[in-house]
């Protein structure tokens, strides 16, 4: 049986992982915001939306804004997964986590149970 101290230590470790993941989200958001700010200062003809077209022959995909936002989305998804692990480590039931995610307990467990991701 797990002791309170062991659970507290494991929860603290998961909180640390979550804090690191949230900082990664913030870095991605700042990077994207800085790129958009720098772009806004340029004339329209010098902005990626105008010149960064797909070039299949070079292997370079188009949609620069979508590509830039994907890094932020991936970091946020990782933060949510770590938050779920932190909540489970702290003893929160799948029903509570599912409710927070807007899904059933079973769906939350299937999506985030360790080894299933």
Backbone bond lengths (Angstrom), bond angles and torsions (degrees), N, CA, C in turn:
res aa  C-N    CA-C-N  psi(-1)  N-CA   C-N-CA  omega(-1)  CA-C   N-CA-C  phi
1 X - - - 1.453 - - 1.528 109.30 -
2 X 1.306 114.84 138.64 1.455 120.19 -177.32 1.527 111.07 -76.50
3 X 1.313 115.34 136.27 1.463 119.13 179.20 1.521 109.71 -84.67
4 X 1.327 114.52 160.96 1.465 119.62 177.17 1.521 110.77 -60.00
5 X 1.333 116.08 -39.07 1.465 120.27 -178.78 1.526 110.90 -64.79
6 X 1.326 116.17 -41.92 1.467 119.66 179.68 1.520 110.39 -65.01
7 X 1.323 117.16 -41.55 1.470 120.49 178.24 1.524 110.44 -64.84
8 X 1.332 116.70 -40.86 1.463 120.65 179.24 1.525 110.35 -63.55
9 X 1.325 117.29 -41.67 1.468 120.72 178.08 1.523 111.19 -64.52
10 X 1.330 116.14 -44.09 1.465 119.98 179.88 1.524 110.59 -64.91
11 X 1.321 116.65 -39.35 1.465 120.70 178.80 1.530 110.38 -65.32
12 X 1.313 117.47 -41.88 1.471 120.95 178.10 1.527 110.57 -61.68
13 X 1.324 116.26 -39.99 1.457 120.44 178.27 1.530 110.89 -63.90
14 X 1.324 116.91 -42.72 1.465 120.80 178.59 1.525 111.23 -66.81
15 X 1.328 117.30 -37.72 1.475 120.27 175.55 1.515 110.39 -60.67
16 X 1.319 116.77 -39.93 1.470 120.75 177.88 1.527 110.34 -63.22
17 X 1.345 117.04 -44.26 1.471 120.92 177.08 1.527 110.96 -61.21
18 X 1.331 116.19 -40.42 1.462 120.29 179.33 1.521 110.85 -66.23
19 X 1.320 116.71 -43.04 1.468 120.19 178.02 1.526 110.28 -58.63
20 X 1.322 116.93 -43.68 1.472 120.50 177.92 1.527 111.12 -62.42
21 X 1.331 117.03 -41.01 1.466 120.71 179.26 1.519 111.34 -65.62
22 X 1.322 116.74 -39.30 1.462 120.14 179.01 1.526 110.23 -66.48
23 X 1.317 117.17 -38.91 1.465 119.37 175.21 1.525 111.10 -62.59
24 X 1.312 117.61 -35.70 1.472 120.72 176.21 1.522 110.75 -63.92
25 X 1.338 117.08 -40.40 1.465 120.77 176.18 1.532 109.47 -61.99
26 X 1.325 116.05 -45.31 1.466 119.98 -179.56 1.527 111.21 -62.49
27 X 1.331 117.15 -40.01 1.481 119.98 177.71 1.516 110.57 -61.46
28 X 1.352 116.11 -45.31 1.470 119.95 179.64 1.526 110.60 -62.64
29 X 1.327 116.51 -42.08 1.464 120.17 179.84 1.532 110.82 -64.70
30 X 1.332 116.63 -43.51 1.476 119.75 178.13 1.519 111.16 -63.70
31 X 1.341 116.51 -39.88 1.464 120.10 179.80 1.526 110.42 -62.56
32 X 1.319 116.41 -45.77 1.458 120.41 179.94 1.523 110.79 -66.27
33 X 1.326 117.76 -43.53 1.466 120.92 178.92 1.522 111.02 -62.34
34 X 1.328 117.98 -41.37 1.467 121.23 179.21 1.523 110.87 -64.45
35 X 1.327 116.87 -41.17 1.468 119.78 178.21 1.522 110.63 -63.80
36 X 1.329 117.00 -41.60 1.464 120.32 179.12 1.529 111.45 -68.31
37 X 1.332 117.13 -37.61 1.465 120.29 176.17 1.520 111.16 -63.40
38 X 1.344 116.02 -44.28 1.467 120.02 179.43 1.522 110.19 -64.03
39 X 1.308 116.35 -39.32 1.460 120.05 179.47 1.521 111.65 -66.43
40 X 1.333 116.72 -38.88 1.466 120.81 -177.52 1.523 111.72 -62.53
41 X 1.321 116.80 -25.54 1.455 120.90 179.81 1.528 112.64 -78.91
42 X 1.326 116.70 -9.96 1.465 121.07 -177.81 1.529 110.26 -95.17
43 X 1.323 117.20 157.91 1.462 119.05 173.16 1.528 110.03 -67.12
44 X 1.333 116.35 155.46 1.464 120.50 -175.42 1.527 113.20 -54.31
45 X 1.332 118.18 -39.04 1.462 119.93 -177.21 1.525 112.38 -66.26
46 X 1.318 117.24 -13.91 1.465 121.31 -178.06 1.533 111.68 -106.95
47 X 1.333 117.41 15.04 1.450 121.58 -179.66 1.527 109.75 -100.29
48 X 1.333 117.38 144.66 1.472 120.71 -176.09 1.519 114.56 -54.73
49 X 1.315 118.12 -32.31 1.461 119.03 -179.48 1.525 111.07 -60.10
50 X 1.320 116.46 -23.90 1.459 120.59 -178.90 1.522 112.46 -93.09
51 X 1.323 117.89 -33.86 1.468 118.80 -173.48 1.508 114.74 -113.38
52 X 1.300 119.92 -16.82 1.461 122.26 -174.84 1.529 110.10 -90.14
53 X 1.289 116.13 69.21 1.459 121.57 -179.72 1.526 109.70 -89.26
54 X 1.313 114.62 159.10 1.465 119.09 178.11 1.519 109.44 -61.76
55 X 1.301 114.84 136.37 1.464 120.87 175.71 1.515 107.33 -130.72
56 X 1.354 116.99 84.48 1.466 119.81 -176.20 1.520 113.25 -55.28
57 X 1.323 116.82 -35.03 1.470 119.52 -178.80 1.525 112.15 -64.92
58 X 1.329 117.30 -25.72 1.462 120.47 179.65 1.527 111.56 -97.39
59 X 1.343 115.83 -4.67 1.456 119.45 -178.30 1.516 112.75 78.04
60 X 1.322 117.59 9.93 1.470 121.31 -178.00 1.529 109.89 -96.27
61 X 1.330 117.76 117.39 1.463 119.47 178.38 1.521 110.96 -76.05
62 X 1.317 116.30 160.58 1.457 121.49 176.13 1.517 110.25 -87.07
63 X 1.322 115.75 -150.90 1.465 123.67 178.46 1.525 112.49 52.86
64 X 1.333 117.94 62.18 1.468 120.79 -175.20 1.526 114.23 -62.15
65 X 1.336 117.49 -35.19 1.467 118.88 -179.35 1.522 110.82 -70.84
66 X 1.317 116.07 -40.45 1.461 120.35 178.05 1.522 110.00 -63.59
67 X 1.333 117.12 -46.07 1.470 120.09 178.63 1.515 110.77 -60.18
68 X 1.322 117.26 -41.06 1.465 120.52 -179.37 1.523 111.47 -65.67
69 X 1.318 117.20 -38.58 1.466 120.95 -178.62 1.529 112.15 -73.69
70 X 1.315 117.68 -23.66 1.467 120.02 -178.84 1.524 112.37 -62.97
71 X 1.314 117.40 -36.08 1.468 119.98 177.25 1.519 111.00 -60.85
72 X 1.318 116.13 -39.34 1.461 121.13 177.90 1.525 110.61 -67.15
73 X 1.318 116.87 -43.46 1.468 121.04 178.96 1.524 110.99 -62.11
74 X 1.312 117.56 -45.57 1.468 121.00 -179.92 1.528 111.34 -61.69
75 X 1.331 116.59 -41.43 1.462 119.92 178.62 1.529 110.64 -65.46
76 X 1.331 117.64 -39.70 1.465 121.23 178.83 1.532 111.07 -66.79
77 X 1.317 117.55 -40.90 1.469 120.33 178.00 1.520 111.13 -62.54
78 X 1.315 117.02 -39.35 1.465 120.75 177.58 1.529 110.06 -65.24
79 X 1.331 117.37 -39.27 1.464 120.97 178.46 1.530 110.64 -63.57
80 X 1.323 117.78 -40.76 1.466 120.82 178.03 1.525 109.97 -63.32
81 X 1.313 117.55 -44.21 1.469 120.79 179.66 1.527 110.62 -60.81
82 X 1.300 117.41 -41.27 1.467 120.94 178.83 1.528 110.14 -69.19
83 X 1.328 117.50 -37.07 1.468 120.78 177.66 1.528 110.52 -62.83
84 X 1.325 116.85 -40.67 1.466 120.49 177.36 1.529 109.59 -61.46
85 X 1.323 116.86 -45.18 1.463 120.61 178.42 1.530 110.60 -60.94
86 X 1.338 116.64 -41.35 1.465 120.33 178.92 1.530 110.59 -63.32
87 X 1.324 116.89 -42.74 1.466 119.79 178.40 1.531 111.42 -64.63
88 X 1.316 117.19 -42.23 1.472 120.13 178.60 1.520 110.30 -64.42
89 X 1.324 116.96 -41.53 1.458 120.96 179.20 1.522 110.51 -62.20
90 X 1.331 116.30 -34.66 1.470 121.16 178.76 1.525 111.95 -78.49
91 X 1.337 116.70 -2.63 1.456 120.09 175.49 1.518 115.44 96.96
92 X 1.312 117.68 9.80 1.470 120.52 179.29 1.515 110.00 -72.18
93 X 1.339 118.23 138.37 1.467 121.18 -179.02 1.534 111.48 -77.41
94 X 1.332 114.30 156.81 1.472 119.96 178.49 1.523 111.45 -58.47
95 X 1.323 118.20 -33.35 1.468 120.92 -179.58 1.529 110.72 -61.27
96 X 1.323 116.67 -42.09 1.465 121.32 179.81 1.528 110.57 -67.23
97 X 1.318 115.88 -42.45 1.469 120.50 179.45 1.527 109.82 -66.32
98 X 1.332 116.19 -44.21 1.460 119.86 178.06 1.516 111.70 -58.85
99 X 1.330 116.22 -42.85 1.465 119.83 178.69 1.528 110.80 -60.15
100 X 1.324 117.03 -43.26 1.471 120.47 178.79 1.529 111.39 -62.51
101 X 1.332 115.97 -34.62 1.463 121.04 -179.52 1.527 113.17 -84.39
102 X 1.334 116.38 -11.52 1.455 120.29 -177.63 1.513 113.58 78.41
103 X 1.338 115.30 27.27 1.468 121.08 178.76 1.525 108.31 -134.42
104 X 1.321 116.33 172.34 1.465 119.66 177.83 1.526 110.34 -72.81
105 X 1.325 115.09 164.63 1.462 120.66 176.54 1.523 110.32 -59.98
106 X 1.327 116.84 -42.33 1.467 120.64 -179.91 1.523 111.86 -62.98
107 X 1.327 116.74 -42.24 1.464 120.35 179.49 1.528 110.13 -65.00
108 X 1.331 116.34 -43.95 1.466 119.55 178.57 1.526 110.57 -59.96
109 X 1.320 116.46 -44.58 1.468 120.66 -179.80 1.521 110.87 -63.53
110 X 1.323 116.93 -43.05 1.478 119.59 179.36 1.518 111.46 -62.93
111 X 1.318 117.00 -39.87 1.471 120.51 -177.67 1.521 113.33 -73.30
112 X 1.316 116.62 -35.32 1.459 119.28 -168.07 1.521 116.22 -120.65
113 X 1.317 118.20 -1.44 1.465 119.68 178.26 1.522 108.82 -60.99
114 X 1.332 118.07 134.58 1.469 119.98 179.26 1.529 111.30 -53.95
115 X 1.307 115.47 137.81 1.460 121.24 -179.95 1.506 113.00 90.62
116 X 1.339 117.74 -16.49 1.458 121.76 -179.59 1.526 112.09 -95.88
117 X 1.315 116.90 -7.31 1.470 119.24 -177.72 1.497 110.34 -96.21
